[in-house]
């Protein structure tokens, strides 16, 4: 049975390989200090929040989310990161993580809960197309530096 709960301090050893895997998928290599900082911020659960999916006590999936100010609403929920260990994909962990974040957003009164993914992330999009609605937006990134 897959269980979902907020990240705990003792999740660090299970969390980091998943966070590294997530960033590798998006072609990012980050220094260890970035993982130290992010995990600390996730545990504080002030501006960033993290959930873990556990199977037999081991962390097999992670979700990171935040609440953002919105021009037309008080705030909206953004699912920033979602990653499940490849060895256990297809067993429902990603769906449970998505639904757990949705429950938090709903309880907070958020009128919108959304996320982004790469267009060619076909395996994840099979799930996303079942649980959410693609609304056709295209993202642009302006080079800052």
Protein Blocks (a to p, Z undefined) as FASTA:
>chain_A
ZZdddddfklmmmmmmmmmmmmmmnopacdfklmmmmmmmmmnommbccddddeehiafb
dcdddddddfkbmbdcddfbdcddfklgonommmmmmmmmmmmmmmnopabdcddddfkl
mmlmmmmmmmmccehiacddddfZZ
